[in-house]
């Protein structure tokens, strides 16, 4: 009986140790940028996505605006491959300083215009107006705020600020690709951030 009891006790200790190892493994399975942790996986539209890359958006060499992470169904290293990839996608943005929604929205719109040709712009006029309304509904973005831009096939792009949907759902897949090109296009807002989102760890 004592022998059986000691086996059970040893087995319990093993399970406890194994659980702790799993917990440690889960905590390690993340990427950190300026103190912000991006988990290696995220669920969008019921599908598990992988963190493709994450980095810092810096303006004027030293103003840290936000950190961003890109989640995809599978890892890709070129803009063309990412834009052609089917399935859900996510851009996660965590603010590093307070900024008015007007300034943030202006920066987004500039990024859209800089990385879309005339034909794309004409197709996306209505969607761009809807996207602009998102920023009109929020006075400002504060340090630590989390903005998620999620695309789900059949639904479209939804924006969530700190877990609450803001703005309207934008169904056009082409529009989400235009948003992605803000960071991944030929005239991306931050070339270093582009490299990080494409998986270059630097």
Secondary structure, DSSP 4 states (H G I P E B T S, - for coil): -HHHHHHHHHHHHHHHHHHHHHHHHHHHSEEEETTEEEESEEEETTEEEEEEEEEEEEETTTEEEEEEEEEESS---SHHHHHH--S-EEEEEEESS-EEHHHHHHHHHHHHHHT--HHHHHHTHHHHHHHHHHHHT-SEE-TT-EEEEEEETTTEEEEEETTEEEEEEE--HHHHHHHHHHHHSTT-S-HHHHHHHTT---
